[in-house]
Amino acid sequence: MITVGMNYHTLPGKQHDFEEKFAAVIGALNAAPGHTSSTLWKDVADDASYLITSEWSDEEAFKSFITSEAFRNVTSWGKEQILSGRPQHKVYKH
């Protein structure tokens, strides 16, 4: 079991757009082999900063998902001027 922390920062005023787009990502995550659960967290000190924690059976299942067509299909919105920078991911092994 691993936990993946995915950090995102949006452009000013794009928080609602990011939160809406995340709904599609959750659907793809829930359909991914090896995925257990995911939660979207919002930073109370910076309302444009988000963390998604995601539980996976193993690191290979996560890597397979982020290189999949399903992932590309639900994350192409990142090019729509929603994020202020490249997302950062960190894997926490149990």
C-alpha angles and dihedrals in degrees: 000000000000135000119216120203112204114191121201133178120195131209114258111285094014097097095102091048090052092049092050093048090050089066089068091047091054090054091053092044092052090053094049118106110247095020115127107173144332135201131193114221127190123209110240090205094050115026091195092060121089139179126199115198113199129185119213136177090236143342093261091060090053093047091049090053097049091051093046130107089239090060093047090050094056098039102048086099088077085080090057093085095263101119124063093210146350114306117249122220129195126186118215113196119208 
